[in-house]
Amino acid sequence: MDFIVVIVRLISYLVALYQFLRTKLGSLRVTETTTSCPLAIVGIGLRLPGGVKNDSEFWDLLVNKRCARKELPADRYNIDGFDSESGQRGSVRCKYAYCLDEDISQFDAEFFNISPVELARMDPQQRLLLKVVWECMESGGQVAWQGKDIGCFVGVSGEDWLDMTRKDYQNLGRGRVGDTGDFAIANRVSYQYDLRGPSCTVRTACSSSLVGLHMAQRAIATGRCSSAIVAGTSLLLTPTYTIAMTEERALSPDGKCKTFDASADGYARGEAINAIYVKKLEDAIRDNDPIRGVIRGTSTNSDGKTTGLSTPSAEAQAELILEAYEQAGISDLSQTAYIEAHGTGTTIGDRTEAAGIAKAFGQKGIILGAVKPNLGHSEAASGLTGLIKAVLALEHRQIPPNIHFSTPNPGIPFEEARLKVPTKTLTWPVNRMERVSVNSFGIGAVNAHAIVESASSYVRTPKRNKASKGRSYLHVFSADSTESLKARLDSTKEYLATSRVPTIDIAYTLCNRRDHMVYRGFVTSDDGGQPAVSDARRSPTKHPSLVFVFNGQGAQWAGMAAELLQIFPSFRSSIRRMDLALMALDDPPSWTIIDTLANTAGCWTSKAEFVQPLCTALQIGLVDVLAEWNIRPATVVGHSSGEIAAAYAMGSLTAEEAITIAFYHGKLVSSLPVRGAMAAIGLNAQEAEEFLVEGAVIACENSPQSVTISGDVDMVEAVAEKIKLSRPDTFYRRLRFNIAYHSHHMKAIGGAYRTILTKYIGTYPPLPYSTVSANSQPGPPQLDAVYWQNNLESPVRFSSAVQSLLKDTGNAVFLELGPHSTLAGPLRQIFSTSRPQSSPVHVSTLARRKGLVSSLMVAVGHLYTLGVDVNLGLVNGTGDETVLTDLPLYPWQKRTAYREESRATKRRNFGKFPHHELLGSPVLKASDLEPAWRNILRLEDVPWLKDHRVGGDIVFPDAEYVAMVGEAMRRITGIPEYTVHQLHINNALLLQAGTPVELITNLRPARTTSVSDSAAYGFTISSLTNEHWTKHYPSPRRIDSIVWYRALSTRGLTYGPTFHGLDDITVDPVGENAIATVNGNSHGSESFYHIHPTVIDQGLQLKILVKCGGKPRKIERPGVPKTITKIQIARVGKALRIQVSDIFKVNSSRSDDVLLLQLTVRCVLETCDRLRSTIIEFEYFPQRSQGPNAQDGIGVSMHRNLNVSRENALDSGDSPLKQFLNTVAANPHVLRGDSSLEIVTN
């Protein structure tokens, strides 16, 4: 039993030990993985203020001490509508910011294949970041990166676009969540580029992008992704956050960051979109990626509990730096030369950061720098901007100067801690390592730090092939549109002409380290970078059918392969292999192919013994070179002896067999004792037959318009004479051969040729298209000695063979292989006659005396643009060359602006006037026809209101209502002068300190039409205090005329159609005021009335409206006027505008009401030649007898003012109204034409 107990305890101990060791070793592995994983910065993309679009422009801005501060662009928001020097609530303190020069509303929709509807509602930060990420990956030479396990970490702090879109929730629609939410910015990049790694938007305020870098480093170290895109974004689209920071007094009044300077008074907001691509250093070295810098370590922490949420901690910042160095395994911080500080330019921020740096780096000293004085504070993107600056400083081995620094901040221990701020560009300190620390702190107290070192020790020098010096190179480029392609062609040519980098590096970067799109172009250049031939076109959606077409002899020239032998090893190898084959023959030549082809002397070019095998050898060598470049034919066709190399290209013959056939072809032909002749004629075969004589035959059917005749010399000349006589305009050219190929002359050697070849070759599959039989050949004739005898003796039916090929092959590209093109013309003639479904294209490989490599590069460039899949790296003979990071960026097209903003957003961002301390700001969703303003009134914002007290209470003055309405009118009409009528204050507005009051001011046009063409408005001012609404001045009530007359009829006032004229009625229930429009007519009466009595009666109907306050239910009993005090008639148009007010008066001596109606009549005359006005005023006042027995009566006191174009006295009459009407009737010139009357009572 004791033994069993011991065994059990031993097993338990071993299990516990195993678990302990597993835990410890596992944690050690994790620690090692996460802390010792240096990252290579491979790609950089950016958009920064000052027109900076790439890192070279960024460096230029830094070393030239440029400040990118500018007035806020008009397309962001109207700064004049928010500007306030005092920084009052709801305003912006400064007009300046650091903004991008780019039009953020424009986008290349074709490239990203995003619909216009989606683009219009997409956050501009998403759109710009998509472009910058592409440029980042392109600068890093990344290809085929989409669909990989790449992480995406994007720092974001502003939510301007979301703020804009939610101004009007009814305008949201589908897709708004992903298009407008700032959380989706990283997700948009991952979605658009099909990235499969972690996708995180980081929101830790100003430290966001560097925190994102820390997260990326951890994700790569732990294997969650193989590499990552780290980005930061900041765009100033709305004033919301700027207003908030203005109220916090965090912004500099002059819009400048004055980091570490005694005058530092706040930061200036800035914009930036930037991105870097990082991967493990070892992976970047393995993949021959450009390494811009090496991130040795990162760290993050929080300030913890300080005096305030946004108050920084020097202790926490120092601990942050020490933690990063510990993670990186660096113990000696004194070797770090430079720290790129967060450096916002705030008083407390600069002092705290400097204290933290001094605490971390000790007394050894360090150089302090900050990019914010140059570019402003781009908040979430600022950390990455500082990191990129650090990378550029390391690359140039210089530390750029700080601008806006003249007087050191006395609160920073510059001397004690040996801190130095450079004011000019410094060379890198010789006693310090090429290492930079980068700080980034968030306003919410989340801090981040990164350590970046120079990549110089990891950059290797590629081995150059001396044989390639001076050769021509192919530079290809592609785009997603014709416009971008043309722009790329131009920028590539300019770069080639001005760049001093090795041309092979340009070729390598363009060909091997770029994605290839459908619109393609190329440029060839020599080793000096001078651009030569170029082309650009849209590549077919499908790969073309590549046809190798081999010309026969006749195009040879001395030195036709010399350059190829020097530059291309595979070509040399092919030639040597064929030389060995000839040397193995029973009767080998006394010369070698390689020596003869390299010889630039032309002694062999007219000798068939040399020409035939050398042309074939050249063609076979080209086939091998093209195959190495992944250029292989779908089918082939050969002209005459060109069928030998064609058979090799199709795999029917080996190179040794092919060169053997060609060698004996040339050797036997050169042994012919009889001279012959050949001539090219511009006729088809049928036409040429008419001129043939015995001894001359058609040797080649080149095209439907071209043949070659061959035979005896005198017979060929005889045919020529016949043609000249009969058809003198016909093309004719004697060929430079003294051998009559494909004629009866060949029969003398045909049998011997067959016999010799039988010894060396067997029977092989046929050519797909034979120029011997001129038919597509799925079966016989086989390629044997008999076939090659027929090839020697029979006519060449090239035209028929090509036409058969075109019937079977669509989207064909004919690549002609030979020393020089001889078949371009015949092929074009065949194409035009055959009319295939797709347009075939001809490309020639070599051109006589134009540079063999150059012409071959041109040929491959054309194939690339035509969609042929080419191994471009091998074309240029590049290996692991240097990836250039400064090539021209992708030229985005900006044809269309995409920016969807609701009316509410536009009113908010582009209002003309700043916030008013009483009136406030416009209610965004109110109609322009009836505008409204809203204000949160606080006594601390308008302290002078405290001086208006009534009985100890602070009362909002009546005069301020008038001022508010006047300011509202000015903002609508632009006219500062105004008149307020009938102001009735229903309720006093009491104000209390600490209790905000919400004020709403509404304006409504007094004249209601479909457009706001009135300069007169009714208004209402209401307030909300403690959830209770109070109306201080009610606006007039609108009355529907149909409802009104229906209500009158139910109460005994039944008006017929002729008296049924009031329209557009408004009633002020407080001020006893009513306004309406009357449209009168003559009602068929023959009697003259300047104003028809029914029209006047309609004006009098307003008395009922005033008495009941516009509420029909309050009509007590019908009545008629008993007293008319004043009538005013105004001529303003076809319609009459009637206003009645204060018309009901109570006679205290009688039990019933006495209706007093005051009408003022105003007439305005307008003639065709000039404006004339006639003003007639009558005022009537009730006169009463004095004493207790006096009778009520009406006495008249009349005031008359007549102003007419000619003197005309008014006659007195029975009554003032009758007198006025009679006067108007007697003076028709006063009112004439389409005149109308407006009766206004007041």
Secondary structure, DSSP 4 states (H G I P E B T S, - for coil): -HHHHHHHHHHHHHHHHHHHHHHHHHHHHHHHHHHS--EEEEEEEEEBTTTB-SHHHHHHHHHTT----EEPPTTT--GGGTB-TT--TT-BS-SEEB--SS-TTEE-HHHHT--HHHHHHS-HHHHHHHHHHHHHHHHTT--S-TTS-EEEEEEE---HHHHHHTT-GGG--TTHHHHH-GGGHHHHHHHHTT--S-EEEE-SGGGHHHHHHHHHHHHHHTTS-SEEEEEEEE---SSHHHHHHHHTT-B-TTS---TTBTT---B-BB-EEEEEEEEEHHHHHHTT----EEEEEEEEEE--S-SSTT---HHHHHHHHHHHHHHHT---GGGEEEEE------HHHHHHHHHHHHHHHGGG-EEEE-SHHHH-B-GGGHHHHHHHHHHHHHHHTEEPPPSS-SSB-TTS-TTTTTEE--SS-EEPPTTSEEEEEEEEE-TTSEEEEEEEE--GGGPPPPPP-GGGTT--EEEEEEESSHHHHHHHHHHHHHHHHH--S-HHHHHHHHHHSS---SEEEEEEE-TT--EEEEEEEEPPSS--EEEEEE--TT---TTTTHHHHHH-HHHHHHHHHHHHHHHTSSS--SS-HHHHHH----TTTT-HHHHHHHHHHHHHHHHHHHHHTT---SEEEE-TTHHHHHHHHTTSS-HHHHHHHHHHHHHHHTT-SS--EEEEESS-HHHHHTT--TTEEEEEEEETTEEEEEE-HHHHHHHHHHHHHH-TTS-EEE-S-SS-TTSGGGHHHHHHHHHHHHHH---BPPPSB-TTT-SB-SSPSPBSHHHHHHHHHS-B-HHHHHHHHHHH-SSEEEEEESSS--SHHHHHHHHHHH--SS--EEEES--TTS-HHHHHHHHHHHHHHTT----HHHHTT-SS-PPPS-SPPP-----EE-----HHHHHHHS-SSPPBTTTBEE-TTS-SSS-EEEEEE-TTTSGGGGG-EETTEEE--HHHHHHHHHHHHHHHHS-------S----S--EEBTTB-EEEEEEEEESS--SS---S-EEEEEEEEETTEEEEEEPPPEEE-HHHHHHHHHHTT----GGG--EEEEEEETTTTEEEEEE----TT--S--SS-HHHHHHHHTHHHHHHHTT-GGG--S-----EE-EE-EE--SSSEEEEEES-EE--TTSSS-EEEE--EE-EEEE-SSSEEEE---EE----B--STTPPB------------SS--PPPP-SSHHHHHHHHHHH-TTTS-SS---EEE--
